[in-house]
Amino acid sequence: MEELLDVINRRYYGNPVWAWFLAVFITVCVLFALQFIKTFTVRRLTTFAERTKTEIDNLIADLIRRTNLFILLLISLFIGSLILSLPESAGKLIRSITVVAFLLQGAIWGNGLIELWVSRYIREKLVEDAAKATTITALGFISKLVLWSIILLLALDNLGFDITALVAGLGIGGVAVALAAQNILGDLFASMSIVLDKPFVIGDFIIVDEYLGTVEHIGLKTTRIRSLYGEQIVFSNNDLLKSRIRNYKRMFERRVVFSIGVVYETPYEKLTAIPGMIREIIESQNFTRFDRAHFKEYGNFSLNFEVVYYVLSPDYNLYMDIQQTINLAIFKRFKEEGIEFAYPTQTIYVQRTDGLNKEAKWQVVSKQEN
């Protein structure tokens, strides 16, 4: 018995063995208690949130769910160490580590708040205002960057580092990093330019050089477009802003120009009536505004007319439906009026003989080109 008491009372680093065992026991108990409180609270809040329409309870449950187990362990170790008599330096180190743990947990909660806010805003505003949704995504990233930067500086300051000198050093180092990462920074600033200036937003249909598609994602380095053929096209933000971009989502109306040709044998009265016929056909269509129709030129094999009108909608399918209706109406009207459409022809000279004297004559024959 005396030997057991001697072992229990034996001192290590200024504390008896029983005190060390008690510290470990308290640490384990506190850890299990904190984990139980976390699990129980999340379960109850989740059940309660299913019966309510507000999102506050969902938010609190999600933040508690983000509480890190390692952070809880550090807190438990700090509480367990309170019964020990530790050197001042060791106690200060444990307190500093505990404060850093609280700061990291605060950063995790803050990061969760930002993510939940961004996702909720995008979910609500993406359909009605894609430009704002894109801006919020970028602001969310900047907010996270600022949050973690502040937490890092506070943690280093709590650990005894001179953050003033560190910030100055980071400034010098930042110049070197900027020179080494010009392309990455160029894409980053291009991303900010896209977000702030909004030449396009998520959901816009754009054409970049020979590539076309719908904007799916605007990131910090790249922008992704879903093409009409189904594949995803990835552009560097910096290269994208150097290109000529046509944004069809912001088209309010579509200008349409088309030409038709009639044969040279068309009577003068018919020629003068053609612009009026075309105008009548176009104005009879919905969502159109007639601009002009003119006898434009003498072609190689046709008398050419140029027609211009506007479709009062950017919808491409609507434009094609209207153009098809106009083409069919022109075809029907010309057939009724006896006006023939021109087609490419070539002139062939055929030699033939007449009578007994075999006199050669030339006949001009027009033949449709293949």
C-alpha positions as MATLAB code, in Angstrom:
seq = 'MEELLDVINRRYYGNPVWAWFLAVFITVCVLFALQFIKTFTVRRLTTFAERTKTEIDNLIADLIRRTNLFILLLISLFIGSLILSLPESAGKLIRSITVVAFLLQGAIWGNGLIELWVSRYIREKLVEDAAKATTITALGFISKLVLWSIILLLALDNLGFDITALVAGLGIGGVAVALAAQNILGDLFASMSIVLDKPFVIGDFIIVDEYLGTVEHIGLKTTRIRSLYGEQIVFSNNDLLKSRIRNYKRMFERRVVFSIGVVYETPYEKLTAIPGMIREIIESQNFTRFDRAHFKEYGNFSLNFEVVYYVLSPDYNLYMDIQQTINLAIFKRFKEEGIEFAYPTQTIYVQRTDGLNKEAKWQVVSKQEN';
ca = [
       0.000    0.000    0.000;
       2.812    2.339    0.920;
       4.532    1.520   -2.380;
       1.326    2.419   -4.280;
       1.103    5.697   -2.398;
       4.727    6.384   -3.200;
       4.049    5.811   -6.923;
       0.936    7.997   -6.890;
       2.658   10.796   -5.058;
       5.823   10.620   -7.125;
       6.279   13.990   -8.836;
       7.015   14.567  -12.495;
       7.610   18.097  -13.746;
       6.415   19.473  -10.416;
       3.118   17.523  -10.255;
       2.274   14.190   -8.600;
       1.207   11.253  -10.727;
      -2.366   11.403   -9.426;
      -2.598   15.000  -10.649;
      -1.516   13.947  -14.130;
      -4.094   11.135  -14.183;
      -6.754   13.534  -12.928;
      -5.826   16.041  -15.668;
      -6.135   13.337  -18.329;
      -9.473   12.179  -16.842;
     -10.833   15.729  -16.833;
      -9.623   16.245  -20.408;
     -11.388   13.095  -21.647;
     -14.585   13.914  -19.760;
     -14.681   17.481  -21.057;
     -14.019   16.280  -24.620;
     -16.845   13.725  -24.474;
     -19.147   16.294  -22.872;
     -18.439   18.912  -25.561;
     -18.866   16.353  -28.342;
     -22.144   15.140  -26.789;
     -23.439   18.714  -26.483;
     -22.478   19.368  -30.105;
     -24.206   16.216  -31.427;
     -27.301   16.660  -29.257;
     -27.693   20.351  -30.153;
     -27.287   19.729  -33.884;
     -29.839   16.908  -33.807;
     -32.400   18.930  -31.895;
     -31.939   22.039  -34.012;
     -32.182   20.012  -37.237;
     -35.446   18.439  -36.064;
     -36.790   21.835  -35.010;
     -35.713   23.449  -38.296;
     -37.818   20.981  -40.278;
     -40.948   22.399  -38.636;
     -40.123   26.073  -39.163;
     -39.782   28.298  -42.214;
     -37.002   30.529  -40.887;
     -33.369   29.798  -41.706;
     -31.867   31.008  -38.415;
     -32.108   27.566  -36.819;
     -30.602   25.969  -39.929;
     -27.761   28.477  -39.782;
     -27.030   27.820  -36.084;
     -27.160   24.052  -36.614;
     -24.756   24.289  -39.536;
     -22.303   26.453  -37.579;
     -22.334   24.067  -34.620;
     -21.822   21.175  -37.025;
     -18.692   22.954  -38.281;
     -17.142   22.924  -34.801;
     -13.866   21.039  -35.250;
     -13.100   18.023  -33.040;
      -9.418   18.988  -32.834;
     -10.418   22.417  -31.517;
     -12.563   20.727  -28.867;
      -9.582   18.582  -27.895;
      -7.366   21.637  -27.427;
     -10.034   23.285  -25.256;
     -10.333   20.077  -23.193;
      -6.558   19.946  -22.736;
      -6.553   23.538  -21.537;
      -9.294   22.829  -18.965;
      -7.519   19.678  -17.806;
      -4.221   21.534  -17.383;
      -5.765   24.007  -14.941;
      -5.302   21.593  -12.024;
      -1.590   21.213  -12.756;
       1.174   23.416  -11.472;
       3.061   24.216  -14.627;
       5.979   26.565  -15.238;
       4.995   30.022  -16.361;
       6.365   29.470  -19.865;
       4.427   26.210  -20.288;
       1.214   27.761  -18.989;
       1.632   30.729  -21.308;
       2.215   28.397  -24.267;
      -0.940   26.390  -23.461;
      -2.993   29.580  -23.121;
      -1.628   30.881  -26.422;
      -2.428   27.619  -28.200;
      -5.957   27.675  -26.738;
      -6.483   31.248  -27.930;
      -5.230   30.266  -31.394;
      -7.666   27.346  -31.346;
     -10.542   29.728  -30.554;
      -9.406   32.017  -33.360;
      -9.278   29.139  -35.844;
     -12.725   27.987  -34.783;
     -13.981   31.542  -35.199;
     -12.482   31.580  -38.699;
     -14.238   28.295  -39.526;
     -17.552   29.712  -38.309;
     -16.985   32.946  -40.218;
     -16.099   30.981  -43.346;
     -19.328   29.017  -42.942;
     -21.364   32.198  -42.563;
     -19.876   33.601  -45.757;
     -20.515   30.388  -47.694;
     -24.113   30.169  -46.501;
     -24.749   33.813  -47.333;
     -23.234   33.488  -50.812;
     -25.070   30.253  -51.637;
     -28.398   31.638  -50.394;
     -28.008   34.892  -52.336;
     -27.021   33.094  -55.527;
     -29.938   30.687  -55.171;
     -32.394   33.576  -54.829;
     -30.916   36.056  -57.311;
     -29.341   33.973  -60.074;
     -32.472   33.838  -62.217;
     -33.581   37.451  -61.811;
     -30.161   39.148  -61.584;
     -27.192   37.008  -62.664;
     -24.848   40.031  -62.565;
     -25.372   40.486  -58.819;
     -24.916   36.761  -58.250;
     -21.548   36.877  -60.011;
     -20.486   39.893  -57.965;
     -21.487   38.212  -54.700;
     -19.397   35.147  -55.594;
     -16.292   37.301  -55.974;
     -17.087   39.288  -52.823;
     -17.473   36.021  -50.937;
     -13.956   34.976  -51.927;
     -12.533   38.363  -50.965;
     -14.349   38.201  -47.616;
     -12.854   34.779  -46.894;
      -9.400   36.032  -47.840;
      -9.696   39.039  -45.528;
     -11.110   36.898  -42.688;
      -8.303   34.340  -42.794;
      -5.671   37.058  -43.149;
      -6.936   38.782  -39.986;
      -7.120   35.477  -38.086;
      -3.569   34.599  -39.165;
      -2.203   37.944  -38.000;
      -4.039   37.697  -34.665;
      -2.760   34.153  -34.147;
       0.823   35.147  -34.884;
       0.533   38.156  -32.605;
      -0.810   35.940  -29.803;
       2.142   33.574  -30.268;
       4.558   36.455  -29.747;
       5.537   37.324  -33.301;
       6.100   40.938  -34.292;
       3.382   41.301  -36.898;
       4.519   44.832  -37.820;
       7.809   43.505  -39.103;
       5.981   40.551  -40.625;
       3.592   42.768  -42.572;
       6.535   44.823  -43.851;
       8.315   41.637  -44.880;
       5.221   40.349  -46.588;
       5.062   43.586  -48.557;
       8.547   43.065  -49.921;
       7.906   39.396  -50.504;
       4.629   40.235  -52.196;
       6.443   42.205  -54.869;
       8.640   39.206  -55.627;
       5.638   36.883  -55.707;
       3.773   39.293  -57.973;
       6.647   39.308  -60.449;
       6.815   35.518  -60.398;
       3.065   35.076  -60.810;
       2.172   37.739  -63.364;
      -0.118   35.451  -65.369;
      -2.042   34.282  -62.319;
      -2.417   37.833  -61.016;
      -3.420   38.978  -64.493;
      -6.240   36.425  -64.506;
      -7.205   37.445  -60.963;
      -7.476   41.135  -61.854;
      -9.278   40.219  -65.066;
     -11.769   38.276  -62.952;
     -12.338   41.333  -60.781;
     -12.799   43.423  -63.924;
     -15.429   40.988  -65.215;
     -17.239   41.062  -61.879;
     -17.223   44.854  -61.546;
     -17.658   45.901  -65.194;
     -19.997   42.989  -66.084;
     -19.366   42.572  -69.838;
     -21.227   39.297  -69.337;
     -22.705   37.339  -66.441;
     -23.649   33.738  -65.744;
     -26.362   32.641  -68.165;
     -25.401   35.020  -71.007;
     -24.943   33.609  -74.518;
     -21.673   34.971  -75.901;
     -19.410   34.511  -78.912;
     -15.629   34.766  -78.457;
     -13.791   34.578  -81.773;
     -15.160   31.356  -83.333;
     -16.351   29.904  -80.027;
     -19.898   30.363  -78.777;
     -21.946   29.160  -75.847;
     -23.612   29.986  -72.525;
     -21.551   31.244  -69.581;
     -21.624   28.609  -66.830;
     -18.985   29.758  -64.351;
     -16.836   32.836  -63.754;
     -13.870   31.907  -61.580;
     -10.782   33.666  -60.311;
      -8.599   32.319  -63.117;
     -10.920   30.935  -65.778;
     -14.380   31.394  -67.247;
     -16.241   28.314  -68.451;
     -18.714   28.287  -71.332;
     -21.055   25.475  -72.356;
     -21.053   25.354  -76.157;
     -24.027   24.528  -78.360;
     -22.435   21.148  -79.105;
     -22.362   20.212  -75.424;
     -18.686   20.459  -74.533;
     -17.310   22.899  -71.976;
     -14.916   25.585  -73.228;
     -12.495   27.062  -70.681;
     -11.044   30.543  -71.225;
      -8.331   32.284  -69.257;
      -9.897   35.468  -67.864;
      -6.988   37.600  -69.050;
      -7.155   36.198  -72.595;
     -10.930   36.482  -72.588;
     -10.900   40.225  -71.948;
      -8.370   40.709  -74.749;
     -10.820   39.159  -77.218;
     -13.826   40.663  -78.949;
     -16.918   39.404  -77.137;
     -20.412   39.479  -78.609;
     -23.078   39.195  -75.930;
     -26.343   38.029  -77.483;
     -28.179   37.963  -74.134;
     -28.198   41.765  -74.204;
     -29.611   41.992  -77.695;
     -32.957   43.790  -77.616;
     -33.858   43.240  -81.263;
     -32.300   41.462  -84.236;
     -31.523   43.181  -87.567;
     -32.087   40.862  -90.514;
     -30.717   41.408  -94.026;
     -31.478   39.074  -96.913;
     -31.439   39.224 -100.718;
     -33.519   37.739 -103.496;
     -32.950   37.698 -107.259;
     -35.413   37.611 -110.153;
     -34.799   36.900 -113.825;
     -33.905   39.676 -116.276;
     -37.073   38.951 -118.261;
     -39.259   40.293 -115.419;
     -41.471   43.150 -116.694;
     -40.844   46.664 -115.414;
     -44.238   46.863 -113.706;
     -43.474   43.701 -111.734;
     -40.051   45.010 -110.708;
     -41.519   48.202 -109.280;
     -44.153   46.216 -107.372;
     -41.713   43.789 -105.677;
     -40.604   46.123 -102.805;
     -44.243   46.787 -101.907;
     -45.061   43.070 -101.932;
     -42.179   42.279  -99.596;
     -43.089   45.141  -97.293;
     -46.659   43.934  -97.063;
     -45.501   40.387  -96.235;
     -43.074   41.489  -93.506;
     -45.481   43.929  -91.868;
     -48.112   41.203  -91.629;
     -45.836   39.229  -89.271;
     -45.870   39.691  -85.496;
     -42.725   40.909  -83.701;
     -41.298   42.559  -86.839;
     -40.504   46.112  -87.922;
     -39.966   46.731  -91.632;
     -36.994   48.920  -92.545;
     -36.502   48.877  -96.325;
     -36.618   46.885  -99.576;
     -34.731   48.101 -102.683;
     -33.767   47.019 -106.185;
     -30.094   46.899 -105.308;
     -28.103   45.884 -108.382;
     -27.796   44.153 -111.714;
     -26.233   40.804 -110.997;
     -24.488   38.433 -113.384;
     -27.633   36.404 -113.855;
     -30.324   38.184 -111.802;
     -31.884   41.461 -110.762;
     -31.101   41.628 -107.059;
     -33.247   43.085 -104.276;
     -32.002   43.716 -100.724;
     -34.432   43.600  -97.801;
     -33.882   44.790  -94.217;
     -36.211   44.318  -91.272;
     -36.028   43.890  -87.478;
     -37.225   41.060  -85.262;
     -38.376   42.663  -82.008;
     -36.913   39.883  -79.853;
     -33.432   38.368  -79.404;
     -34.854   34.830  -79.557;
     -33.073   33.004  -82.387;
     -35.800   30.395  -82.814;
     -38.410   33.134  -83.177;
     -36.259   34.843  -85.827;
     -35.953   31.604  -87.814;
     -39.704   30.977  -87.609;
     -40.431   34.489  -88.892;
     -37.850   34.238  -91.684;
     -39.271   30.905  -92.800;
     -42.802   32.345  -92.891;
     -41.569   35.347  -94.929;
     -39.715   33.114  -97.398;
     -42.762   30.921  -97.960;
     -45.031   33.955  -98.366;
     -42.669   35.518 -100.940;
     -42.490   32.255 -102.848;
     -46.291   31.990 -102.938;
     -46.810   35.662 -103.900;
     -44.237   35.550 -106.692;
     -45.853   32.418 -108.101;
     -49.236   34.132 -108.102;
     -47.769   37.217 -109.828;
     -45.810   35.187 -112.390;
     -42.439   36.452 -111.153;
     -39.598   33.962 -111.598;
     -36.670   33.587 -109.240;
     -33.282   33.720 -110.900;
     -30.774   30.927 -110.734;
     -27.186   30.731 -111.970;
     -26.944   30.271 -115.751;
     -24.203   29.845 -118.332;
     -24.260   30.589 -122.073;
     -23.557   27.724 -124.537;
     -23.077   28.199 -128.276;
     -24.454   25.299 -130.410;
     -23.535   24.916 -134.098;
     -26.260   23.561 -136.458;
     -26.798   23.340 -140.242;
     -29.855   24.502 -142.218;
     -30.818   23.221 -145.652;
     -28.659   21.624 -148.276;
     -25.982   24.271 -148.328;
     -24.988   23.277 -144.785;
     -24.797   26.950 -143.801;
     -23.450   27.179 -140.291;
     -25.444   29.165 -137.781;
     -24.984   29.705 -134.041;
     -27.793   29.407 -131.512;
     -27.490   30.820 -128.050;
     -28.815   28.442 -125.410;
     -29.092   29.189 -121.710;
     -28.452   26.299 -119.366;
     -28.787   26.045 -115.621;
     -25.492   25.602 -113.823;
     -24.936   22.419 -111.867;
];
